[in-house]
Amino acid sequence: MHVVETEPWYDRPDPAQLNEKFLNYAGFALDGQLAATYPDAAGLPIQIVIDAYVDLAPAAVADLESVQRSLAQYDIGLRWNDGLVLD
């Protein structure tokens, strides 16, 4: 699953809200909705990728690392690419 972020993260919700958002994404996959919507994805490893077109502040990275640890409990990967350039 891909999340594309083009806005700065300084006005983002607190870490608990961020964690809840990603756990909702995890629920989409774990509850079978992902496989029902995209049958070709059934049985594949679950990975959430954030493509951020802004540089993430250290606090945002720390928040994402916390979410990453939470998702790992469900065998879901989380990675991010920040500072990407819009074409």
Distance bins in CASP14 RR format, pairs under 12 A and 6 or more apart:
PFRMAT RR
TARGET T0000
AUTHOR 0000-0000-0000
RMODE 2
METHOD distances of the structure
MODEL  1
1 21 0 0 0 0 0 1 0 0 0 0 0
1 22 0 0 0 0 1 0 0 0 0 0 0
1 24 0 0 0 0 0 1 0 0 0 0 0
1 25 1 0 1 0 0 0 0 0 0 0 0
1 26 0 0 0 0 1 0 0 0 0 0 0
1 27 0 0 0 0 0 1 0 0 0 0 0
1 28 1 0 0 1 0 0 0 0 0 0 0
1 29 1 0 0 1 0 0 0 0 0 0 0
1 30 0 0 0 0 0 1 0 0 0 0 0
1 33 0 0 0 0 0 1 0 0 0 0 0
1 34 1 0 0 1 0 0 0 0 0 0 0
1 37 0 0 0 0 0 1 0 0 0 0 0
1 38 0 0 0 0 1 0 0 0 0 0 0
1 41 0 0 0 0 1 0 0 0 0 0 0
1 44 0 0 0 0 0 1 0 0 0 0 0
1 45 0 0 0 0 0 1 0 0 0 0 0
1 46 1 0 0 1 0 0 0 0 0 0 0
1 47 1 0 0 1 0 0 0 0 0 0 0
1 48 1 0 1 0 0 0 0 0 0 0 0
1 49 1 0 0 1 0 0 0 0 0 0 0
1 50 0 0 0 0 1 0 0 0 0 0 0
1 51 0 0 0 0 0 1 0 0 0 0 0
1 71 0 0 0 0 0 1 0 0 0 0 0
1 76 0 0 0 0 1 0 0 0 0 0 0
1 77 0 0 0 0 0 1 0 0 0 0 0
1 78 0 0 0 0 1 0 0 0 0 0 0
1 79 0 0 0 0 0 1 0 0 0 0 0
2 25 0 0 0 0 0 1 0 0 0 0 0
2 47 0 0 0 0 1 0 0 0 0 0 0
2 48 1 0 0 1 0 0 0 0 0 0 0
2 49 1 0 1 0 0 0 0 0 0 0 0
2 50 1 0 0 1 0 0 0 0 0 0 0
2 51 1 0 0 1 0 0 0 0 0 0 0
2 52 0 0 0 0 0 1 0 0 0 0 0
2 78 0 0 0 0 0 1 0 0 0 0 0
2 79 0 0 0 0 0 1 0 0 0 0 0
2 80 0 0 0 0 0 1 0 0 0 0 0
2 81 0 0 0 0 0 1 0 0 0 0 0
3 18 0 0 0 0 0 1 0 0 0 0 0
3 21 0 0 0 0 1 0 0 0 0 0 0
3 22 0 0 0 0 1 0 0 0 0 0 0
3 24 0 0 0 0 0 1 0 0 0 0 0
3 25 1 0 0 1 0 0 0 0 0 0 0
3 47 0 0 0 0 0 1 0 0 0 0 0
3 48 1 0 0 1 0 0 0 0 0 0 0
3 49 1 0 0 1 0 0 0 0 0 0 0
3 50 1 0 1 0 0 0 0 0 0 0 0
3 51 1 0 0 1 0 0 0 0 0 0 0
3 52 0 0 0 0 1 0 0 0 0 0 0
3 53 0 0 0 0 0 1 0 0 0 0 0
3 64 0 0 0 0 0 1 0 0 0 0 0
3 67 0 0 0 0 0 1 0 0 0 0 0
3 78 0 0 0 0 1 0 0 0 0 0 0
3 79 0 0 0 0 0 1 0 0 0 0 0
3 80 0 0 0 0 1 0 0 0 0 0 0
3 81 0 0 0 0 0 1 0 0 0 0 0
3 82 0 0 0 0 0 1 0 0 0 0 0
4 48 0 0 0 0 0 1 0 0 0 0 0
4 49 0 0 0 0 1 0 0 0 0 0 0
4 50 1 0 0 1 0 0 0 0 0 0 0
4 51 1 0 1 0 0 0 0 0 0 0 0
4 52 0 0 0 0 1 0 0 0 0 0 0
4 53 1 0 0 1 0 0 0 0 0 0 0
4 54 0 0 0 0 0 1 0 0 0 0 0
4 80 0 0 0 0 0 1 0 0 0 0 0
4 81 0 0 0 0 0 1 0 0 0 0 0
4 82 0 0 0 0 0 1 0 0 0 0 0
4 84 0 0 0 0 1 0 0 0 0 0 0
4 86 0 0 0 0 0 1 0 0 0 0 0
5 12 0 0 0 0 1 0 0 0 0 0 0
5 18 0 0 0 0 0 1 0 0 0 0 0
5 21 0 0 0 0 0 1 0 0 0 0 0
5 49 0 0 0 0 0 1 0 0 0 0 0
5 50 1 0 0 1 0 0 0 0 0 0 0
5 51 1 0 0 1 0 0 0 0 0 0 0
5 52 1 0 1 0 0 0 0 0 0 0 0
5 53 1 0 0 1 0 0 0 0 0 0 0
5 54 1 0 0 1 0 0 0 0 0 0 0
5 55 0 0 0 0 0 1 0 0 0 0 0
5 56 0 0 0 0 1 0 0 0 0 0 0
5 60 0 0 0 0 1 0 0 0 0 0 0
5 64 0 0 0 0 0 1 0 0 0 0 0
5 80 0 0 0 0 1 0 0 0 0 0 0
5 81 0 0 0 0 0 1 0 0 0 0 0
5 82 0 0 0 0 1 0 0 0 0 0 0
5 83 0 0 0 0 0 1 0 0 0 0 0
5 84 0 0 0 0 1 0 0 0 0 0 0
5 86 0 0 0 0 0 1 0 0 0 0 0
6 50 0 0 0 0 0 1 0 0 0 0 0
6 51 0 0 0 0 1 0 0 0 0 0 0
6 52 0 0 0 0 1 0 0 0 0 0 0
6 53 1 0 1 0 0 0 0 0 0 0 0
6 54 1 0 0 1 0 0 0 0 0 0 0
6 82 0 0 0 0 0 1 0 0 0 0 0
6 83 0 0 0 0 0 1 0 0 0 0 0
6 84 0 0 0 0 1 0 0 0 0 0 0
6 85 0 0 0 0 0 1 0 0 0 0 0
6 86 1 0 0 1 0 0 0 0 0 0 0
7 52 0 0 0 0 1 0 0 0 0 0 0
7 53 0 0 0 0 1 0 0 0 0 0 0
7 54 1 0 0 1 0 0 0 0 0 0 0
7 56 0 0 0 0 0 1 0 0 0 0 0
7 60 0 0 0 0 0 1 0 0 0 0 0
8 52 0 0 0 0 1 0 0 0 0 0 0
8 53 0 0 0 0 1 0 0 0 0 0 0
8 54 1 0 1 0 0 0 0 0 0 0 0
8 55 0 0 0 0 1 0 0 0 0 0 0
8 56 0 0 0 0 1 0 0 0 0 0 0
8 57 0 0 0 0 1 0 0 0 0 0 0
8 60 0 0 0 0 1 0 0 0 0 0 0
8 82 0 0 0 0 0 1 0 0 0 0 0
8 83 0 0 0 0 0 1 0 0 0 0 0
9 15 0 0 0 0 0 1 0 0 0 0 0
9 18 0 0 0 0 1 0 0 0 0 0 0
9 50 0 0 0 0 0 1 0 0 0 0 0
9 52 1 0 0 1 0 0 0 0 0 0 0
9 53 0 0 0 0 0 1 0 0 0 0 0
9 54 1 0 0 1 0 0 0 0 0 0 0
9 55 0 0 0 0 1 0 0 0 0 0 0
9 56 1 0 1 0 0 0 0 0 0 0 0
9 57 1 0 0 1 0 0 0 0 0 0 0
9 58 0 0 0 0 0 1 0 0 0 0 0
9 59 0 0 0 0 1 0 0 0 0 0 0
9 60 1 0 1 0 0 0 0 0 0 0 0
9 61 0 0 0 0 1 0 0 0 0 0 0
9 62 0 0 0 0 0 1 0 0 0 0 0
9 63 0 0 0 0 1 0 0 0 0 0 0
9 64 0 0 0 0 1 0 0 0 0 0 0
9 80 0 0 0 0 0 1 0 0 0 0 0
9 82 0 0 0 0 1 0 0 0 0 0 0
9 83 0 0 0 0 0 1 0 0 0 0 0
10 54 0 0 0 0 1 0 0 0 0 0 0
10 55 0 0 0 0 0 1 0 0 0 0 0
10 56 0 0 0 0 0 1 0 0 0 0 0
10 57 1 0 0 1 0 0 0 0 0 0 0
10 58 0 0 0 0 0 1 0 0 0 0 0
10 59 0 0 0 0 1 0 0 0 0 0 0
10 60 0 0 0 0 1 0 0 0 0 0 0
10 63 0 0 0 0 0 1 0 0 0 0 0
11 54 0 0 0 0 0 1 0 0 0 0 0
11 57 0 0 0 0 0 1 0 0 0 0 0
11 60 0 0 0 0 0 1 0 0 0 0 0
12 18 1 0 0 1 0 0 0 0 0 0 0
12 19 0 0 0 0 0 1 0 0 0 0 0
12 21 0 0 0 0 1 0 0 0 0 0 0
12 50 0 0 0 0 0 1 0 0 0 0 0
12 52 0 0 0 0 0 1 0 0 0 0 0
12 54 0 0 0 0 0 1 0 0 0 0 0
12 56 0 0 0 0 0 1 0 0 0 0 0
12 57 0 0 0 0 1 0 0 0 0 0 0
12 59 0 0 0 0 1 0 0 0 0 0 0
12 60 1 0 0 1 0 0 0 0 0 0 0
12 63 1 0 0 1 0 0 0 0 0 0 0
12 64 0 0 0 0 0 1 0 0 0 0 0
12 67 0 0 0 0 0 1 0 0 0 0 0
13 19 0 0 0 0 1 0 0 0 0 0 0
13 20 0 0 0 0 1 0 0 0 0 0 0
13 21 1 0 0 1 0 0 0 0 0 0 0
13 22 0 0 0 0 0 1 0 0 0 0 0
13 60 0 0 0 0 0 1 0 0 0 0 0
13 63 0 0 0 0 1 0 0 0 0 0 0
13 67 0 0 0 0 0 1 0 0 0 0 0
14 20 0 0 0 0 1 0 0 0 0 0 0
14 21 0 0 0 0 0 1 0 0 0 0 0
14 59 0 0 0 0 0 1 0 0 0 0 0
14 60 0 0 0 0 0 1 0 0 0 0 0
14 63 0 0 0 0 1 0 0 0 0 0 0
14 66 0 0 0 0 0 1 0 0 0 0 0
15 21 0 0 0 0 0 1 0 0 0 0 0
15 22 0 0 0 0 0 1 0 0 0 0 0
15 59 0 0 0 0 1 0 0 0 0 0 0
15 60 0 0 0 0 1 0 0 0 0 0 0
15 61 0 0 0 0 0 1 0 0 0 0 0
15 62 0 0 0 0 1 0 0 0 0 0 0
15 63 1 0 1 0 0 0 0 0 0 0 0
15 64 0 0 0 0 1 0 0 0 0 0 0
15 65 0 0 0 0 0 1 0 0 0 0 0
15 66 1 0 1 0 0 0 0 0 0 0 0
15 67 1 0 0 1 0 0 0 0 0 0 0
15 68 0 0 0 0 0 1 0 0 0 0 0
15 69 0 0 0 0 0 1 0 0 0 0 0
15 70 0 0 0 0 0 1 0 0 0 0 0
16 22 0 0 0 0 0 1 0 0 0 0 0
16 23 0 0 0 0 0 1 0 0 0 0 0
16 63 0 0 0 0 1 0 0 0 0 0 0
16 66 0 0 0 0 1 0 0 0 0 0 0
16 67 0 0 0 0 0 1 0 0 0 0 0
16 70 0 0 0 0 0 1 0 0 0 0 0
17 23 0 0 0 0 0 1 0 0 0 0 0
17 24 0 0 0 0 0 1 0 0 0 0 0
17 63 0 0 0 0 1 0 0 0 0 0 0
17 67 0 0 0 0 0 1 0 0 0 0 0
18 24 0 0 0 0 0 1 0 0 0 0 0
18 25 0 0 0 0 0 1 0 0 0 0 0
18 50 0 0 0 0 0 1 0 0 0 0 0
18 56 0 0 0 0 0 1 0 0 0 0 0
18 59 0 0 0 0 0 1 0 0 0 0 0
18 60 0 0 0 0 1 0 0 0 0 0 0
18 61 0 0 0 0 0 1 0 0 0 0 0
18 62 0 0 0 0 0 1 0 0 0 0 0
18 63 1 0 1 0 0 0 0 0 0 0 0
18 64 1 0 0 1 0 0 0 0 0 0 0
18 65 0 0 0 0 0 1 0 0 0 0 0
18 66 0 0 0 0 1 0 0 0 0 0 0
18 67 1 0 0 1 0 0 0 0 0 0 0
18 68 0 0 0 0 0 1 0 0 0 0 0
18 70 0 0 0 0 0 1 0 0 0 0 0
18 71 0 0 0 0 0 1 0 0 0 0 0
18 78 0 0 0 0 0 1 0 0 0 0 0
19 25 0 0 0 0 0 1 0 0 0 0 0
19 26 0 0 0 0 0 1 0 0 0 0 0
19 63 0 0 0 0 1 0 0 0 0 0 0
19 64 0 0 0 0 1 0 0 0 0 0 0
19 65 0 0 0 0 0 1 0 0 0 0 0
19 66 1 0 0 1 0 0 0 0 0 0 0
19 67 1 0 1 0 0 0 0 0 0 0 0
19 68 0 0 0 0 0 1 0 0 0 0 0
19 69 0 0 0 0 1 0 0 0 0 0 0
19 70 1 0 1 0 0 0 0 0 0 0 0
19 71 0 0 0 0 1 0 0 0 0 0 0
19 73 0 0 0 0 0 1 0 0 0 0 0
19 78 0 0 0 0 0 1 0 0 0 0 0
20 26 0 0 0 0 0 1 0 0 0 0 0
20 27 0 0 0 0 0 1 0 0 0 0 0
20 63 0 0 0 0 0 1 0 0 0 0 0
20 66 0 0 0 0 0 1 0 0 0 0 0
20 67 0 0 0 0 1 0 0 0 0 0 0
20 70 0 0 0 0 1 0 0 0 0 0 0
20 71 0 0 0 0 0 1 0 0 0 0 0
21 27 0 0 0 0 0 1 0 0 0 0 0
21 28 0 0 0 0 0 1 0 0 0 0 0
21 48 0 0 0 0 0 1 0 0 0 0 0
21 50 0 0 0 0 0 1 0 0 0 0 0
21 63 0 0 0 0 0 1 0 0 0 0 0
21 64 0 0 0 0 0 1 0 0 0 0 0
21 67 0 0 0 0 1 0 0 0 0 0 0
21 70 0 0 0 0 0 1 0 0 0 0 0
21 71 0 0 0 0 0 1 0 0 0 0 0
21 78 0 0 0 0 0 1 0 0 0 0 0
22 28 0 0 0 0 0 1 0 0 0 0 0
22 29 0 0 0 0 0 1 0 0 0 0 0
22 46 0 0 0 0 0 1 0 0 0 0 0
22 48 1 0 0 1 0 0 0 0 0 0 0
22 49 0 0 0 0 0 1 0 0 0 0 0
22 50 0 0 0 0 1 0 0 0 0 0 0
22 63 0 0 0 0 0 1 0 0 0 0 0
22 64 0 0 0 0 1 0 0 0 0 0 0
22 65 0 0 0 0 0 1 0 0 0 0 0
22 66 0 0 0 0 1 0 0 0 0 0 0
22 67 1 0 1 0 0 0 0 0 0 0 0
22 68 0 0 0 0 1 0 0 0 0 0 0
22 69 0 0 0 0 0 1 0 0 0 0 0
22 70 1 0 0 1 0 0 0 0 0 0 0
22 71 1 0 0 1 0 0 0 0 0 0 0
22 72 0 0 0 0 0 1 0 0 0 0 0
22 74 0 0 0 0 0 1 0 0 0 0 0
22 76 0 0 0 0 1 0 0 0 0 0 0
22 77 0 0 0 0 0 1 0 0 0 0 0
22 78 1 0 0 1 0 0 0 0 0 0 0
22 80 0 0 0 0 0 1 0 0 0 0 0
23 29 0 0 0 0 0 1 0 0 0 0 0
23 30 0 0 0 0 1 0 0 0 0 0 0
23 31 0 0 0 0 0 1 0 0 0 0 0
23 48 0 0 0 0 0 1 0 0 0 0 0
23 66 0 0 0 0 0 1 0 0 0 0 0
23 67 0 0 0 0 1 0 0 0 0 0 0
23 70 1 0 0 1 0 0 0 0 0 0 0
23 71 1 0 0 1 0 0 0 0 0 0 0
23 73 0 0 0 0 0 1 0 0 0 0 0
23 74 0 0 0 0 1 0 0 0 0 0 0
23 76 0 0 0 0 1 0 0 0 0 0 0
23 78 0 0 0 0 0 1 0 0 0 0 0
24 30 0 0 0 0 0 1 0 0 0 0 0
24 31 0 0 0 0 0 1 0 0 0 0 0
24 33 0 0 0 0 0 1 0 0 0 0 0
24 48 0 0 0 0 0 1 0 0 0 0 0
24 67 0 0 0 0 0 1 0 0 0 0 0
24 71 0 0 0 0 0 1 0 0 0 0 0
24 76 0 0 0 0 0 1 0 0 0 0 0
25 31 0 0 0 0 0 1 0 0 0 0 0
25 33 0 0 0 0 0 1 0 0 0 0 0
25 34 0 0 0 0 1 0 0 0 0 0 0
25 46 0 0 0 0 1 0 0 0 0 0 0
25 47 0 0 0 0 0 1 0 0 0 0 0
25 48 1 0 1 0 0 0 0 0 0 0 0
25 49 0 0 0 0 0 1 0 0 0 0 0
25 50 0 0 0 0 0 1 0 0 0 0 0
25 67 0 0 0 0 1 0 0 0 0 0 0
25 70 0 0 0 0 0 1 0 0 0 0 0
25 71 0 0 0 0 1 0 0 0 0 0 0
25 74 0 0 0 0 0 1 0 0 0 0 0
25 76 0 0 0 0 1 0 0 0 0 0 0
25 77 0 0 0 0 0 1 0 0 0 0 0
25 78 0 0 0 0 1 0 0 0 0 0 0
26 32 0 0 0 0 0 1 0 0 0 0 0
26 33 0 0 0 0 0 1 0 0 0 0 0
26 34 0 0 0 0 1 0 0 0 0 0 0
26 46 1 0 0 1 0 0 0 0 0 0 0
26 47 0 0 0 0 0 1 0 0 0 0 0
26 48 1 0 0 1 0 0 0 0 0 0 0
26 67 0 0 0 0 1 0 0 0 0 0 0
26 68 0 0 0 0 0 1 0 0 0 0 0
26 70 0 0 0 0 1 0 0 0 0 0 0
26 71 1 0 1 0 0 0 0 0 0 0 0
26 72 0 0 0 0 0 1 0 0 0 0 0
26 73 0 0 0 0 1 0 0 0 0 0 0
26 74 1 0 1 0 0 0 0 0 0 0 0
26 75 0 0 0 0 1 0 0 0 0 0 0
26 76 1 0 1 0 0 0 0 0 0 0 0
26 77 0 0 0 0 1 0 0 0 0 0 0
26 78 0 0 0 0 1 0 0 0 0 0 0
27 33 1 0 0 1 0 0 0 0 0 0 0
27 34 0 0 0 0 1 0 0 0 0 0 0
27 35 0 0 0 0 0 1 0 0 0 0 0
27 46 0 0 0 0 1 0 0 0 0 0 0
27 48 0 0 0 0 0 1 0 0 0 0 0
27 71 0 0 0 0 0 1 0 0 0 0 0
27 74 0 0 0 0 1 0 0 0 0 0 0
27 76 0 0 0 0 1 0 0 0 0 0 0
28 34 1 0 1 0 0 0 0 0 0 0 0
28 35 0 0 0 0 0 1 0 0 0 0 0
28 36 0 0 0 0 1 0 0 0 0 0 0
28 37 0 0 0 0 1 0 0 0 0 0 0
28 38 0 0 0 0 0 1 0 0 0 0 0
28 41 0 0 0 0 0 1 0 0 0 0 0
28 46 0 0 0 0 1 0 0 0 0 0 0
28 48 0 0 0 0 0 1 0 0 0 0 0
28 74 0 0 0 0 0 1 0 0 0 0 0
28 76 0 0 0 0 0 1 0 0 0 0 0
29 35 1 0 0 1 0 0 0 0 0 0 0
29 36 0 0 0 0 0 1 0 0 0 0 0
29 37 0 0 0 0 0 1 0 0 0 0 0
29 38 0 0 0 0 0 1 0 0 0 0 0
29 41 0 0 0 0 1 0 0 0 0 0 0
29 42 0 0 0 0 0 1 0 0 0 0 0
29 43 0 0 0 0 0 1 0 0 0 0 0
29 44 0 0 0 0 1 0 0 0 0 0 0
29 45 0 0 0 0 0 1 0 0 0 0 0
29 46 1 0 1 0 0 0 0 0 0 0 0
29 47 0 0 0 0 1 0 0 0 0 0 0
29 48 0 0 0 0 1 0 0 0 0 0 0
29 71 0 0 0 0 0 1 0 0 0 0 0
29 74 0 0 0 0 1 0 0 0 0 0 0
29 75 0 0 0 0 1 0 0 0 0 0 0
29 76 1 0 0 1 0 0 0 0 0 0 0
29 77 0 0 0 0 0 1 0 0 0 0 0
29 78 0 0 0 0 0 1 0 0 0 0 0
30 43 0 0 0 0 0 1 0 0 0 0 0
30 46 1 0 0 1 0 0 0 0 0 0 0
30 71 0 0 0 0 0 1 0 0 0 0 0
30 73 0 0 0 0 0 1 0 0 0 0 0
30 74 1 0 0 1 0 0 0 0 0 0 0
30 75 0 0 0 0 1 0 0 0 0 0 0
30 76 1 0 0 1 0 0 0 0 0 0 0
31 37 0 0 0 0 0 1 0 0 0 0 0
31 46 0 0 0 0 0 1 0 0 0 0 0
31 74 0 0 0 0 0 1 0 0 0 0 0
32 38 0 0 0 0 0 1 0 0 0 0 0
32 39 0 0 0 0 0 1 0 0 0 0 0
32 41 0 0 0 0 1 0 0 0 0 0 0
32 42 0 0 0 0 1 0 0 0 0 0 0
32 43 0 0 0 0 0 1 0 0 0 0 0
32 46 0 0 0 0 0 1 0 0 0 0 0
33 39 0 0 0 0 0 1 0 0 0 0 0
33 41 0 0 0 0 0 1 0 0 0 0 0
33 42 0 0 0 0 0 1 0 0 0 0 0
33 46 0 0 0 0 0 1 0 0 0 0 0
34 40 0 0 0 0 0 1 0 0 0 0 0
34 41 1 0 1 0 0 0 0 0 0 0 0
34 42 0 0 0 0 1 0 0 0 0 0 0
34 43 0 0 0 0 1 0 0 0 0 0 0
34 44 0 0 0 0 1 0 0 0 0 0 0
34 45 0 0 0 0 0 1 0 0 0 0 0
34 46 1 0 0 1 0 0 0 0 0 0 0
34 47 0 0 0 0 0 1 0 0 0 0 0
34 48 0 0 0 0 0 1 0 0 0 0 0
34 76 0 0 0 0 0 1 0 0 0 0 0
35 41 1 0 1 0 0 0 0 0 0 0 0
35 42 1 1 0 0 0 0 0 0 0 0 0
35 43 1 0 0 1 0 0 0 0 0 0 0
35 44 0 0 0 0 1 0 0 0 0 0 0
35 46 0 0 0 0 0 1 0 0 0 0 0
36 42 0 0 0 0 1 0 0 0 0 0 0
38 44 0 0 0 0 1 0 0 0 0 0 0
38 46 0 0 0 0 0 1 0 0 0 0 0
41 47 0 0 0 0 0 1 0 0 0 0 0
43 75 0 0 0 0 0 1 0 0 0 0 0
44 75 0 0 0 0 0 1 0 0 0 0 0
44 76 0 0 0 0 0 1 0 0 0 0 0
44 77 0 0 0 0 0 1 0 0 0 0 0
45 74 0 0 0 0 0 1 0 0 0 0 0
45 75 1 0 0 1 0 0 0 0 0 0 0
45 76 0 0 0 0 1 0 0 0 0 0 0
45 77 1 0 0 1 0 0 0 0 0 0 0
46 71 0 0 0 0 1 0 0 0 0 0 0
46 72 0 0 0 0 0 1 0 0 0 0 0
46 74 1 0 0 1 0 0 0 0 0 0 0
46 75 1 0 0 1 0 0 0 0 0 0 0
46 76 1 0 1 0 0 0 0 0 0 0 0
46 77 1 0 0 1 0 0 0 0 0 0 0
46 78 0 0 0 0 1 0 0 0 0 0 0
47 68 0 0 0 0 0 1 0 0 0 0 0
47 71 0 0 0 0 1 0 0 0 0 0 0
47 72 0 0 0 0 0 1 0 0 0 0 0
47 74 0 0 0 0 0 1 0 0 0 0 0
47 75 0 0 0 0 0 1 0 0 0 0 0
47 76 1 0 0 1 0 0 0 0 0 0 0
47 77 1 0 1 0 0 0 0 0 0 0 0
47 78 1 0 0 1 0 0 0 0 0 0 0
47 79 1 0 0 1 0 0 0 0 0 0 0
47 80 0 0 0 0 0 1 0 0 0 0 0
48 64 0 0 0 0 0 1 0 0 0 0 0
48 67 0 0 0 0 1 0 0 0 0 0 0
48 68 0 0 0 0 1 0 0 0 0 0 0
48 70 0 0 0 0 0 1 0 0 0 0 0
48 71 1 0 0 1 0 0 0 0 0 0 0
48 72 0 0 0 0 0 1 0 0 0 0 0
48 74 0 0 0 0 0 1 0 0 0 0 0
48 76 1 0 0 1 0 0 0 0 0 0 0
48 77 1 0 0 1 0 0 0 0 0 0 0
48 78 1 0 1 0 0 0 0 0 0 0 0
48 79 1 0 0 1 0 0 0 0 0 0 0
48 80 0 0 0 0 1 0 0 0 0 0 0
49 64 0 0 0 0 0 1 0 0 0 0 0
49 68 0 0 0 0 0 1 0 0 0 0 0
49 76 0 0 0 0 0 1 0 0 0 0 0
49 77 0 0 0 0 1 0 0 0 0 0 0
49 78 1 0 0 1 0 0 0 0 0 0 0
49 79 1 0 1 0 0 0 0 0 0 0 0
49 80 1 0 0 1 0 0 0 0 0 0 0
49 81 1 0 0 1 0 0 0 0 0 0 0
49 82 0 0 0 0 0 1 0 0 0 0 0
49 84 0 0 0 0 0 1 0 0 0 0 0
50 56 0 0 0 0 1 0 0 0 0 0 0
50 60 0 0 0 0 0 1 0 0 0 0 0
50 61 0 0 0 0 0 1 0 0 0 0 0
50 63 0 0 0 0 0 1 0 0 0 0 0
50 64 1 0 0 1 0 0 0 0 0 0 0
50 67 0 0 0 0 1 0 0 0 0 0 0
50 68 0 0 0 0 0 1 0 0 0 0 0
50 71 0 0 0 0 0 1 0 0 0 0 0
50 77 0 0 0 0 0 1 0 0 0 0 0
50 78 1 0 0 1 0 0 0 0 0 0 0
50 79 1 0 0 1 0 0 0 0 0 0 0
50 80 1 1 0 0 0 0 0 0 0 0 0
50 81 1 0 0 1 0 0 0 0 0 0 0
50 82 1 0 0 1 0 0 0 0 0 0 0
50 83 0 0 0 0 0 1 0 0 0 0 0
50 84 0 0 0 0 0 1 0 0 0 0 0
51 79 0 0 0 0 0 1 0 0 0 0 0
51 80 1 0 0 1 0 0 0 0 0 0 0
51 81 1 0 1 0 0 0 0 0 0 0 0
51 82 0 0 0 0 1 0 0 0 0 0 0
51 83 0 0 0 0 1 0 0 0 0 0 0
51 84 1 0 1 0 0 0 0 0 0 0 0
51 85 0 0 0 0 0 1 0 0 0 0 0
51 86 0 0 0 0 0 1 0 0 0 0 0
52 60 0 0 0 0 1 0 0 0 0 0 0
52 61 0 0 0 0 0 1 0 0 0 0 0
52 64 0 0 0 0 1 0 0 0 0 0 0
52 79 0 0 0 0 0 1 0 0 0 0 0
52 80 1 0 0 1 0 0 0 0 0 0 0
52 81 1 0 0 1 0 0 0 0 0 0 0
52 82 1 0 1 0 0 0 0 0 0 0 0
52 83 1 0 0 1 0 0 0 0 0 0 0
52 84 1 0 0 1 0 0 0 0 0 0 0
52 85 0 0 0 0 0 1 0 0 0 0 0
52 86 0 0 0 0 0 1 0 0 0 0 0
53 80 0 0 0 0 0 1 0 0 0 0 0
53 81 0 0 0 0 1 0 0 0 0 0 0
53 82 0 0 0 0 1 0 0 0 0 0 0
53 83 1 0 0 1 0 0 0 0 0 0 0
53 84 1 0 1 0 0 0 0 0 0 0 0
53 85 1 0 0 1 0 0 0 0 0 0 0
53 86 1 0 1 0 0 0 0 0 0 0 0
53 87 0 0 0 0 0 1 0 0 0 0 0
54 60 0 0 0 0 1 0 0 0 0 0 0
54 80 0 0 0 0 0 1 0 0 0 0 0
54 81 0 0 0 0 0 1 0 0 0 0 0
54 82 1 0 0 1 0 0 0 0 0 0 0
54 83 1 0 0 1 0 0 0 0 0 0 0
54 84 0 0 0 0 1 0 0 0 0 0 0
54 85 0 0 0 0 0 1 0 0 0 0 0
54 86 0 0 0 0 0 1 0 0 0 0 0
55 61 0 0 0 0 1 0 0 0 0 0 0
55 80 0 0 0 0 0 1 0 0 0 0 0
55 81 0 0 0 0 0 1 0 0 0 0 0
55 82 1 0 1 0 0 0 0 0 0 0 0
55 83 1 0 1 0 0 0 0 0 0 0 0
55 84 0 0 0 0 1 0 0 0 0 0 0
55 85 0 0 0 0 0 1 0 0 0 0 0
56 62 0 0 0 0 1 0 0 0 0 0 0
56 63 0 0 0 0 1 0 0 0 0 0 0
56 64 1 0 0 1 0 0 0 0 0 0 0
56 65 0 0 0 0 0 1 0 0 0 0 0
56 80 1 0 0 1 0 0 0 0 0 0 0
56 81 0 0 0 0 1 0 0 0 0 0 0
56 82 1 0 1 0 0 0 0 0 0 0 0
56 83 1 0 0 1 0 0 0 0 0 0 0
56 84 0 0 0 0 0 1 0 0 0 0 0
57 63 0 0 0 0 1 0 0 0 0 0 0
57 64 0 0 0 0 0 1 0 0 0 0 0
57 82 0 0 0 0 1 0 0 0 0 0 0
57 83 0 0 0 0 0 1 0 0 0 0 0
58 64 0 0 0 0 0 1 0 0 0 0 0
58 65 0 0 0 0 0 1 0 0 0 0 0
58 82 0 0 0 0 0 1 0 0 0 0 0
59 65 0 0 0 0 0 1 0 0 0 0 0
59 66 0 0 0 0 0 1 0 0 0 0 0
60 66 0 0 0 0 0 1 0 0 0 0 0
60 67 0 0 0 0 0 1 0 0 0 0 0
60 80 0 0 0 0 1 0 0 0 0 0 0
60 82 0 0 0 0 1 0 0 0 0 0 0
60 83 0 0 0 0 0 1 0 0 0 0 0
61 67 0 0 0 0 0 1 0 0 0 0 0
61 68 0 0 0 0 1 0 0 0 0 0 0
61 78 0 0 0 0 0 1 0 0 0 0 0
61 79 0 0 0 0 0 1 0 0 0 0 0
61 80 0 0 0 0 1 0 0 0 0 0 0
61 82 0 0 0 0 1 0 0 0 0 0 0
61 83 0 0 0 0 0 1 0 0 0 0 0
62 68 0 0 0 0 0 1 0 0 0 0 0
62 69 0 0 0 0 0 1 0 0 0 0 0
63 69 0 0 0 0 0 1 0 0 0 0 0
63 70 0 0 0 0 0 1 0 0 0 0 0
63 78 0 0 0 0 0 1 0 0 0 0 0
63 80 0 0 0 0 0 1 0 0 0 0 0
64 70 0 0 0 0 0 1 0 0 0 0 0
64 71 0 0 0 0 0 1 0 0 0 0 0
64 77 0 0 0 0 0 1 0 0 0 0 0
64 78 1 0 0 1 0 0 0 0 0 0 0
64 79 0 0 0 0 1 0 0 0 0 0 0
64 80 1 0 1 0 0 0 0 0 0 0 0
64 81 0 0 0 0 0 1 0 0 0 0 0
64 82 0 0 0 0 1 0 0 0 0 0 0
65 71 0 0 0 0 0 1 0 0 0 0 0
65 72 0 0 0 0 0 1 0 0 0 0 0
65 78 0 0 0 0 1 0 0 0 0 0 0
65 79 0 0 0 0 0 1 0 0 0 0 0
65 80 0 0 0 0 1 0 0 0 0 0 0
66 72 0 0 0 0 0 1 0 0 0 0 0
66 78 0 0 0 0 0 1 0 0 0 0 0
67 73 0 0 0 0 0 1 0 0 0 0 0
67 74 0 0 0 0 0 1 0 0 0 0 0
67 76 0 0 0 0 0 1 0 0 0 0 0
67 77 0 0 0 0 0 1 0 0 0 0 0
67 78 1 0 0 1 0 0 0 0 0 0 0
67 79 0 0 0 0 0 1 0 0 0 0 0
67 80 0 0 0 0 1 0 0 0 0 0 0
68 74 0 0 0 0 0 1 0 0 0 0 0
68 76 0 0 0 0 1 0 0 0 0 0 0
68 77 1 0 0 1 0 0 0 0 0 0 0
68 78 1 0 1 0 0 0 0 0 0 0 0
68 79 1 0 0 1 0 0 0 0 0 0 0
68 80 0 0 0 0 1 0 0 0 0 0 0
69 76 0 0 0 0 0 1 0 0 0 0 0
69 77 0 0 0 0 0 1 0 0 0 0 0
69 78 0 0 0 0 1 0 0 0 0 0 0
70 76 0 0 0 0 1 0 0 0 0 0 0
70 77 0 0 0 0 0 1 0 0 0 0 0
70 78 0 0 0 0 1 0 0 0 0 0 0
71 77 1 0 1 0 0 0 0 0 0 0 0
71 78 1 0 1 0 0 0 0 0 0 0 0
71 79 0 0 0 0 0 1 0 0 0 0 0
72 78 1 0 0 1 0 0 0 0 0 0 0
72 79 0 0 0 0 0 1 0 0 0 0 0
END
